[in-house]
Amino acid sequence: MIDPESMAALQRELRERMVADRALLDTLRAELRTGLGDSRRIMPRHTTAVSLVGTDGGNNRIEFDPFMAQLIRVVDSSNNEYCLEVVTPTTDITELSKRHIADGSPLTALGKMMQFLGISTLWELSPMIKRPPGLSSPSWVQVYRELTEWAVLFSLVREKDYGTDTVIVWDGLLRSKVFSGTLFAKLRDGINEAIRDQKSRKRRNIYVVGVAKHSKVLQRYRLAMSLEGCMRCDYPCYAEVSRDLEQKAYVWSEYARGGEVETGEANKFVAGKMFFVKFGARPRDPIWPVDLLESQVGDAQVVFGSLLSDAIEGFPVPFYPRCLQKAHENAALVDFDMDILQQGIVSAIREALGDRAQVLDELALIDADPASKRYG
């Protein structure tokens, strides 16, 4: 515990630093005046909203040392399941690739995306997945899950038949750095091509929007926005965020480099254009960072108007798209489901141990974390 004299000294230094850094806040306010577009009112519309979400690795990781099984599950807000598989950090990457594409024939949504991108192995798809016998970081499983989610999104846009105009809501911003080379740019072009095809052949407007819970851009400018009174209106509204404002917030500027930014370098990581959106009608309702496909920026009013009624009904998070929250609820494996899966891994280990399976019974009687009693 810090003694009173040290605490008083720290508080004095904090006051001095805040006064010295006041100029930074003035700079942020000036950047907002030129980098954040005018607030525009969202007018309600009636369009189907379908959300896509994968499992949360933190919630759906089944552990039994030294094993760690990761469930890869992708569902939507209607509880349609598009992917369900189990991988571990030691899964054979070659065999896993063959699960998706074999002899040039795609077997899954991920395989179809790989075929479209002109590759046949996972290590060609992402630099974070190493070609055997190279060793990948255990975090490759999270990369694999993200790739699977992009594949399902690609499949929904290209292959599914929709009975009405539809907004597909992606969990997060429409940008990624897990793809190799220019593969993400090629995927982005494929999504745009599929949207145009849906419009020309089936007379359906398909919109893709990414809604994030957090963004470095919003975090950086939140205080300045309050001081400037940005989006403090008494109706739902949105405002376009300039690329310049984004680049000032990100450590890696290429994460904010869209197709409209002339830098001499190709846009390899970004498919979306950021907006700040407030779905509530009160001045202090939450503001969310939202990406529209760059090709659909002109349809901002249509997309946000379509999401408005869904967000107003948001629960338990207010004024956050309900379809996305429902998809999270459908994707999460908790309580009874997780207990069954936990027992499943124990049974599998028991079978693998054969005549030494009684060791598991001995472990069940031993406290795995005796040190935790010090908190009792």
C-alpha positions in Angstrom: 0.0 0.0 0.0 1.3 3.5 -0.9 2.0 5.6 2.1 0.2 9.0 2.3 3.3 11.1 1.5 4.0 9.1 -1.6 0.4 9.3 -2.7 0.4 13.1 -2.3 3.6 13.3 -4.4 2.1 11.2 -7.1 -1.0 13.3 -7.2 1.1 16.5 -7.5 3.0 14.9 -10.5 -0.3 13.8 -12.1 -1.6 17.4 -11.9 1.6 18.7 -13.4 1.5 16.2 -16.3 -2.1 16.9 -17.1 -1.6 20.6 -17.2 1.5 20.1 -19.4 -0.4 17.8 -21.7 -3.4 20.1 -22.0 -2.1 21.1 -25.5 -2.7 17.4 -26.6 -6.4 17.7 -25.8 -6.6 21.0 -27.8 -4.9 19.2 -30.7 -7.4 16.3 -30.5 -10.3 18.8 -30.5 -8.9 20.5 -33.6 -8.4 17.2 -35.4 -12.1 16.3 -34.7 -13.3 19.5 -36.2 -11.8 18.6 -39.6 -11.8 14.8 -39.4 -15.3 13.9 -38.1 -18.1 14.5 -40.5 -21.4 16.3 -39.6 -23.9 14.2 -37.6 -26.7 12.9 -39.8 -30.0 11.7 -38.5 -30.8 8.0 -38.9 -34.2 7.4 -40.5 -35.8 4.0 -39.7 -36.1 1.4 -42.4 -37.4 -2.2 -42.6 -34.7 -4.7 -43.7 -33.8 -8.1 -42.4 -30.7 -8.1 -40.2 -28.7 -11.3 -40.0 -25.7 -11.4 -37.7 -22.7 -13.7 -38.1 -20.5 -14.6 -35.1 -17.9 -17.2 -34.1 -17.4 -18.7 -30.7 -15.4 -16.8 -28.1 -12.1 -18.6 -27.6 -12.1 -17.6 -23.9 -15.5 -19.1 -23.3 -15.2 -22.2 -25.4 -11.7 -23.4 -24.6 -11.8 -26.8 -22.9 -8.7 -27.4 -20.8 -7.4 -30.5 -19.1 -3.6 -30.1 -18.7 -1.6 -30.8 -20.8 -4.4 -30.7 -23.4 -6.3 -27.7 -24.7 -9.1 -28.2 -27.1 -10.5 -25.2 -29.0 -14.1 -25.3 -30.3 -14.5 -23.5 -33.6 -18.2 -22.8 -34.0 -19.9 -20.2 -36.2 -23.6 -19.5 -35.9 -25.9 -16.6 -36.8 -28.7 -14.8 -35.0 -31.2 -17.4 -36.1 -29.1 -20.2 -34.6 -28.1 -21.6 -37.9 -24.8 -23.4 -37.4 -22.2 -23.1 -40.3 -19.2 -24.7 -38.6 -18.5 -26.9 -35.7 -15.1 -28.5 -35.2 -12.4 -29.1 -32.6 -8.7 -28.2 -33.0 -5.8 -28.0 -30.6 -2.5 -26.1 -30.8 -0.8 -29.4 -31.8 -3.3 -30.3 -34.6 -1.6 -31.6 -37.8 -1.9 -28.6 -40.2 -1.5 -30.7 -43.3 -4.5 -33.0 -42.3 -6.5 -29.9 -41.2 -6.0 -28.4 -44.6 -7.3 -31.6 -46.3 -10.4 -31.4 -44.1 -11.3 -28.2 -46.1 -9.9 -28.8 -49.6 -8.7 -32.1 -51.1 -7.5 -32.8 -54.6 -8.6 -29.3 -55.6 -12.2 -29.9 -54.4 -13.6 -27.7 -51.6 -15.3 -29.5 -48.8 -16.3 -26.7 -46.4 -16.9 -22.9 -46.5 -13.2 -22.4 -45.6 -12.3 -24.7 -48.5 -14.4 -22.7 -50.9 -12.8 -19.5 -49.8 -9.3 -21.0 -50.3 -10.3 -22.2 -53.7 -11.5 -18.7 -54.7 -8.2 -17.3 -53.4 -6.2 -19.8 -55.5 -4.6 -21.7 -52.7 -4.9 -25.2 -51.2 -3.2 -25.1 -47.8 -3.7 -23.2 -44.6 -0.1 -22.0 -44.4 -0.6 -20.3 -47.8 -3.6 -18.5 -46.3 -2.0 -16.9 -43.3 1.7 -16.3 -42.3 0.7 -17.0 -38.7 0.1 -20.7 -39.6 3.5 -22.3 -40.4 4.1 -24.9 -43.0 5.0 -28.3 -41.4 7.4 -29.1 -39.9 7.6 -25.5 -38.8 6.2 -24.7 -35.4 3.3 -22.2 -35.2 2.6 -20.2 -32.1 -0.3 -21.6 -30.1 -2.2 -18.5 -31.0 -2.6 -19.9 -34.6 -5.9 -21.4 -33.3 -7.4 -17.9 -32.9 -6.2 -17.0 -36.4 -7.8 -20.1 -37.7 -11.1 -19.2 -36.1 -11.0 -15.7 -37.6 -10.3 -17.2 -41.1 -13.2 -19.6 -40.6 -15.5 -16.6 -39.7 -14.4 -14.8 -42.9 -15.1 -17.9 -44.9 -18.6 -18.2 -43.6 -19.3 -14.5 -44.3 -18.0 -15.0 -47.8 -20.3 -18.0 -48.2 -23.3 -16.2 -46.9 -22.8 -13.3 -49.4 -22.1 -15.6 -52.4 -24.3 -18.6 -52.0 -27.3 -18.0 -49.8 -30.7 -17.0 -51.3 -32.4 -14.2 -49.5 -36.1 -13.4 -49.7 -35.6 -9.7 -49.0 -32.9 -7.1 -48.8 -30.6 -8.1 -46.0 -27.9 -6.6 -43.8 -25.3 -9.1 -42.7 -23.7 -7.9 -39.4 -20.1 -8.8 -38.8 -18.8 -8.9 -35.3 -15.9 -6.4 -35.4 -14.5 -4.0 -38.0 -14.2 -5.0 -41.6 -10.4 -5.3 -41.7 -7.9 -8.0 -41.0 -4.2 -8.6 -40.9 -4.2 -12.4 -40.6 -4.2 -13.0 -44.4 -1.1 -13.5 -46.5 0.0 -10.9 -49.0 -2.9 -9.5 -50.9 -5.4 -12.3 -50.2 -7.6 -10.2 -48.0 -7.9 -7.6 -50.8 -8.9 -10.4 -53.2 -11.4 -11.6 -50.7 -12.8 -8.1 -50.4 -13.2 -7.9 -54.2 -14.9 -11.3 -54.1 -17.4 -10.0 -51.6 -18.2 -6.9 -53.6 -18.6 -9.1 -56.8 -21.0 -11.4 -55.0 -23.1 -8.4 -53.8 -23.3 -7.1 -57.3 -24.3 -10.5 -58.5 -27.1 -10.8 -55.9 -28.4 -7.4 -57.1 -28.3 -8.2 -60.8 -29.5 -11.8 -60.8 -31.8 -12.0 -57.8 -32.8 -8.3 -57.3 -31.7 -8.4 -53.7 -29.6 -5.7 -52.0 -27.1 -7.3 -49.6 -25.3 -5.0 -47.2 -22.3 -6.0 -45.1 -21.5 -4.0 -41.9 -19.1 -4.5 -39.1 -20.0 -3.4 -35.6 -17.3 -3.2 -32.9 -17.6 -2.8 -29.2 -14.3 -0.9 -29.0 -12.0 1.0 -31.2 -8.7 2.9 -30.6 -10.2 5.7 -32.7 -13.2 6.2 -30.4 -11.1 5.7 -27.3 -8.6 8.4 -28.4 -11.2 11.0 -29.2 -14.0 10.2 -26.7 -13.1 13.1 -24.3 -12.6 15.5 -27.1 -15.9 14.6 -28.6 -17.7 15.3 -25.3 -16.0 18.7 -25.1 -16.9 19.5 -28.7 -20.5 18.3 -28.2 -20.2 15.8 -31.1 -23.2 13.6 -31.7 -25.0 15.0 -28.6 -28.3 15.3 -30.4 -31.7 14.0 -29.2 -32.1 11.6 -32.1 -30.2 8.6 -33.6 -27.3 9.7 -35.8 -24.1 8.8 -37.5 -20.9 10.6 -38.5 -18.2 9.6 -41.0 -14.7 9.3 -39.6 -11.9 10.4 -42.0 -9.0 8.1 -42.8 -6.6 10.8 -41.4 -8.4 10.6 -38.0 -8.1 6.8 -38.0 -4.4 6.8 -38.9 -3.6 9.1 -36.0 -5.1 6.6 -33.6 -3.6 3.3 -34.9 0.0 2.3 -34.4 0.0 0.6 -37.8 -1.3 3.2 -40.3 -2.0 0.5 -42.9 -4.9 -0.7 -40.6 -6.6 2.6 -41.6 -5.5 2.8 -45.2 -8.5 2.5 -47.4 -8.8 2.4 -51.2 -9.3 6.2 -51.3 -6.0 7.0 -49.6 -3.3 7.7 -52.1 0.0 6.4 -50.6 1.5 4.4 -53.4 0.9 1.2 -51.5 -1.9 -1.2 -52.1 -4.7 -1.5 -49.5 -4.2 -5.0 -48.2 -5.9 -5.1 -44.9 -9.0 -2.8 -45.0 -12.4 -3.5 -46.5 -14.5 -1.0 -44.5 -15.0 2.7 -43.9 -15.5 3.8 -40.3 -18.4 5.7 -38.9 -19.4 6.6 -35.4 -23.1 5.6 -34.8 -25.5 6.4 -32.0 -28.7 4.4 -32.2 -30.3 5.9 -29.1 -32.3 9.1 -29.0 -30.7 10.6 -26.0 -27.6 12.9 -26.1 -25.5 10.6 -23.9 -26.5 7.2 -25.4 -23.6 5.0 -26.4 -21.7 5.6 -29.6 -20.3 2.6 -31.5 -17.5 2.3 -34.1 -19.0 0.8 -37.3 -17.5 -0.2 -40.6 -19.4 -0.1 -43.9 -17.9 -1.8 -47.0 -16.1 0.9 -48.9 -18.3 0.1 -51.9 -21.4 0.8 -49.8 -20.5 4.0 -48.1 -23.2 5.8 -50.2 -25.8 3.5 -48.6 -25.0 4.5 -45.1 -28.5 5.8 -44.4 -30.0 2.6 -45.7 -27.8 0.4 -43.6 -28.0 2.3 -40.3 -31.7 2.9 -40.8 -32.1 -0.9 -41.2 -30.2 -1.6 -38.0 -32.0 1.1 -36.0 -35.0 -0.9 -34.8 -32.9 -3.9 -34.0 -30.4 -1.8 -32.0 -33.2 -0.1 -30.1 -34.4 -3.5 -28.9 -30.8 -4.4 -27.9 -30.6 -6.5 -24.7 -28.7 -6.8 -22.4 -26.5 -4.2 -24.0 -28.7 -1.2 -24.8 -28.7 0.3 -28.3 -26.4 -2.4 -29.6 -27.7 -4.6 -32.5 -29.9 -7.3 -30.9 -29.1 -9.7 -33.8 -25.4 -9.6 -32.9 -26.2 -10.2 -29.2 -28.5 -13.1 -30.1 -25.7 -14.6 -32.3 -23.3 -14.3 -29.3 -25.9 -16.1 -27.1 -26.2 -18.9 -29.7 -22.5 -19.3 -30.2 -21.5 -19.4 -26.5 -21.2 -22.9 -25.0 -21.8 -22.6 -21.3 -23.3 -24.4 -18.3 -24.7 -27.8 -19.2 -23.2 -27.9 -22.8 -19.7 -27.0 -21.5 -20.0 -29.6 -18.7 -20.8 -32.3 -21.2 -17.9 -31.3 -23.4 -15.5 -31.2 -20.4 -16.6 -34.7 -19.5 -16.1 -35.7 -23.1 -12.4 -34.7 -23.1 -11.9 -36.6 -19.8 -13.5 -39.7 -21.3 -11.3 -39.4 -24.4 -8.2 -39.1 -22.2 -9.4 -42.1 -20.2 -9.7 -44.2 -23.3 -6.3 -43.1 -24.6 -4.6 -44.1 -21.2 -6.0 -47.6 -21.3 -5.0 -49.6 -18.2 -3.6 -46.4 -16.6 -6.9 -44.6 -16.6 -7.3 -44.9 -12.8 -4.8 -42.1 -12.6 -7.6 -39.7 -13.6 -9.7 -40.9 -10.6 -6.7 -40.2 -8.3 -6.4 -36.7 -9.8 -10.1 -36.0 -9.2 -9.5 -36.4 -5.4 -6.5 -34.0 -5.4 -6.9 -30.3 -5.0 -5.4 -28.8 -8.2 -4.9 -25.4 -6.7 -4.3 -25.6 -3.0 -2.8 -22.1 -3.0 -6.3 -20.7 -3.7 -7.2 -21.3 -0.1 -5.2 -18.3 1.0 -8.1 -16.2 -0.4 -10.7 -18.0 1.6 
